[in-house]
Amino acid sequence: MSDDKAVPADMFTAPPATNPQHGRRDALTDEGLEHFRSAYPNETISKEDVFYYIYGLLHSPDYRARYADNLAKELPRIPCVKTAADFWAFSRAGRALAELHLGYETVAPYPVRVDTGGKHIADTDYRVEKMRYGKRGKEKDLTTLHYNNTITLTGIPLEAYDYVVNGKPALDWVVERQCVKTDKASGIVNDANDWAIETMGNPKYPLELFQRVITVSLETMRIVKILPALDILHR
């Protein structure tokens, strides 16, 4: 573990709420907040600011590289950055990222080209069984997605695959989950079309979700690329 000054884990163990069934609970103790306020004594910092600072910091490529060994085996250690300006840069970025990731279903779908082979599309034509990426010779063509036998998406920007969640691009998760799949053990059929129609009221939901996650991925990487370099405050 690095000798950098980090927040002890118990600083994020908030006391129990007076009524556990109601009200908001901050996942940061007063002691944890004071740790950050003492690092930037001229700033007015709230627990919410610290929350978004942490969310921004966890997206930093510098942070992930520096603490890679620790992140693989234990809870993240959260250092203070050297300047208040960098603290606020991470906090603002974290707030923007959180809004983007929580609101992924409402962002504008990325304008890929939708090829239907000239066919007029009805609601039933949006049924998805298993999406497949295109092929270029023997290589996978990530700029193309065969949504089903009628609909093909082209013009998918390769940069969208740079946003990785739990070891794979966010877009791959959409392709993997938005399908019809039978669980071998239980025999239960998981049908993304049922969710699209019955819950979302939109048979296009799987297709539009893929487009929206392109938007989320590109915007996430835009924000990540302008994060400050990780310059740790040693105290």
C-alpha positions in Angstrom: 0.0 0.0 0.0 1.2 3.5 -0.8 2.2 5.8 2.0 -0.1 8.5 0.5 -2.5 9.9 3.1 -5.8 8.1 2.6 -9.2 8.2 4.3 -9.6 5.4 6.8 -12.4 3.0 5.8 -14.4 3.7 9.0 -14.9 7.3 7.8 -17.4 6.0 5.3 -19.4 4.0 7.9 -22.2 6.4 8.6 -24.1 6.2 11.9 -27.5 4.5 11.7 -30.4 6.8 10.7 -32.9 7.7 13.4 -35.6 6.0 11.4 -34.0 3.4 9.0 -37.1 3.3 6.9 -37.2 7.0 6.0 -34.8 9.7 5.1 -31.5 10.0 3.3 -28.3 8.5 4.7 -24.9 9.9 3.8 -22.3 7.2 3.3 -19.7 9.5 4.9 -19.3 10.4 8.5 -18.6 13.9 9.9 -15.1 12.8 10.6 -14.7 11.8 6.9 -16.0 15.2 5.8 -13.6 17.0 8.2 -10.7 15.1 6.6 -11.5 16.8 3.3 -12.4 20.1 4.7 -9.0 20.3 6.6 -7.2 19.6 3.3 -8.9 22.6 1.7 -9.6 25.0 4.6 -10.7 27.9 2.4 -13.4 25.9 0.7 -17.0 25.2 1.6 -17.3 21.5 1.0 -20.4 19.3 1.6 -20.7 15.5 1.9 -22.3 15.5 -1.5 -19.3 17.3 -2.9 -17.1 14.6 -1.5 -19.3 11.9 -2.9 -19.0 13.2 -6.4 -15.2 13.8 -5.9 -14.9 10.1 -5.1 -17.0 9.1 -8.1 -14.9 11.3 -10.4 -11.6 10.0 -8.8 -12.7 6.4 -9.4 -12.9 7.1 -13.1 -9.4 8.6 -13.3 -7.0 6.5 -15.4 -4.1 7.8 -13.2 -5.9 6.7 -10.1 -6.7 3.2 -11.4 -3.1 2.7 -12.6 -1.6 3.9 -9.4 -3.8 1.8 -7.1 -4.3 -1.2 -9.5 -2.9 -3.8 -7.1 -4.9 -2.5 -4.1 -8.2 -2.2 -6.1 -7.9 -5.9 -7.0 -7.9 -7.0 -3.4 -9.5 -4.4 -1.1 -11.8 -1.4 -0.8 -10.6 1.7 -2.6 -8.4 4.1 -0.7 -9.4 7.7 -1.4 -6.5 10.2 -1.2 -6.9 14.0 -1.2 -5.5 15.7 -4.3 -3.0 18.5 -3.8 -5.1 21.5 -4.8 -8.7 22.7 -4.2 -8.9 23.3 -7.9 -8.3 19.7 -8.6 -10.7 18.6 -5.9 -13.5 20.6 -7.5 -12.5 19.4 -11.0 -13.0 15.8 -9.8 -16.1 16.6 -7.9 -17.7 18.4 -10.9 -16.7 15.6 -13.2 -18.1 13.0 -10.8 -21.4 14.9 -10.6 -21.6 15.0 -14.4 -20.7 11.3 -14.7 -23.3 10.3 -12.0 -26.1 12.2 -13.8 -25.1 10.6 -17.1 -24.9 7.0 -15.7 -28.1 7.3 -13.6 -30.0 8.9 -16.5 -28.7 6.5 -19.2 -32.3 5.7 -20.3 -33.1 9.3 -21.0 -30.0 10.5 -22.9 -30.4 11.1 -26.7 -29.8 8.0 -28.7 -26.6 8.2 -30.8 -27.6 8.7 -34.5 -26.3 5.5 -36.0 -27.5 4.6 -39.5 -30.4 2.1 -39.3 -30.7 -0.1 -42.4 -33.9 -1.9 -42.8 -33.3 -3.0 -46.4 -36.0 -0.6 -47.6 -38.6 -2.4 -45.6 -41.3 -0.4 -43.8 -40.8 -1.2 -40.1 -43.7 -2.1 -37.7 -43.4 -2.5 -34.0 -43.1 -6.3 -34.3 -40.0 -5.8 -36.5 -38.1 -4.6 -33.4 -38.2 -8.0 -31.7 -34.6 -9.0 -30.8 -33.4 -12.6 -30.3 -29.6 -12.1 -30.2 -27.7 -9.1 -31.5 -24.5 -9.8 -33.5 -21.6 -7.6 -34.5 -20.7 -7.4 -38.1 -17.8 -9.2 -39.8 -15.0 -7.9 -42.0 -13.4 -11.0 -43.4 -12.6 -13.1 -40.3 -12.5 -10.1 -38.0 -15.3 -8.7 -36.0 -16.6 -5.3 -37.3 -17.5 -3.3 -34.3 -18.9 -0.4 -36.4 -21.8 -2.7 -37.5 -24.4 -4.4 -35.4 -27.0 -6.9 -36.8 -29.9 -6.2 -34.4 -32.0 -8.8 -36.0 -32.7 -10.2 -39.5 -34.4 -7.0 -40.6 -32.4 -4.2 -38.9 -28.7 -3.5 -39.1 -27.0 -0.6 -37.4 -23.9 0.9 -39.0 -21.6 3.9 -38.2 -21.0 2.8 -34.6 -18.0 4.9 -33.4 -15.2 2.7 -32.2 -14.4 5.2 -29.4 -17.6 4.1 -27.7 -16.0 0.8 -26.9 -13.4 2.6 -24.7 -15.9 2.9 -21.9 -15.4 -0.4 -20.0 -17.6 -1.6 -17.1 -16.5 -4.7 -15.1 -14.0 -5.7 -17.7 -16.0 -5.3 -20.9 -17.3 -2.4 -23.0 -20.7 -1.1 -21.8 -22.0 -1.8 -25.3 -21.1 -5.4 -25.0 -23.2 -5.7 -21.9 -26.2 -4.4 -23.9 -25.6 -6.9 -26.7 -25.3 -9.7 -24.1 -28.3 -8.9 -22.0 -30.8 -7.6 -24.6 -31.8 -10.9 -26.0 -33.9 -14.0 -25.5 -32.1 -16.6 -23.4 -33.2 -19.7 -21.5 -31.5 -20.5 -18.2 -30.2 -24.0 -18.4 -30.7 -24.8 -14.8 -34.2 -23.5 -14.3 -35.6 -23.5 -17.8 -36.8 -19.9 -17.2 -36.8 -17.8 -20.4 -35.4 -14.3 -20.0 -36.9 -12.2 -22.9 -35.8 -8.6 -23.3 -38.8 -8.0 -25.6 -41.2 -8.7 -22.7 -39.4 -6.0 -20.6 -39.5 -3.6 -23.6 -43.2 -4.0 -24.2 -44.7 -4.7 -20.8 -42.5 -2.5 -18.6 -41.1 0.2 -20.9 -44.1 0.3 -23.3 -41.6 0.6 -26.2 -40.8 -2.3 -28.5 -37.8 -0.3 -29.7 -36.3 -0.2 -26.3 -33.4 -2.7 -26.9 -32.3 -0.9 -30.1 -32.6 2.5 -28.5 -30.8 1.4 -25.4 -27.8 0.4 -27.5 -27.9 3.8 -29.1 -28.2 5.6 -25.8 -25.3 3.6 -24.3 -23.2 4.8 -27.3 -24.0 8.3 -26.2 -23.2 7.5 -22.6 -20.0 5.9 -23.5 -18.7 8.7 -25.7 -19.7 11.4 -23.1 -18.1 9.4 -20.3 -14.8 9.1 -22.1 -14.9 12.8 -23.0 -15.2 13.7 -19.3 -12.6 11.2 -18.3 -10.1 12.5 -20.7 -10.2 16.0 -19.2 -9.8 14.9 -15.6 -6.7 16.4 -13.9 -3.6 14.4 -13.5 -3.5 12.7 -10.1 -1.4 14.8 -7.8 -1.7 13.6 -4.3 -1.6 15.7 -1.2 0.9 14.3 1.4 0.0 15.3 5.0 
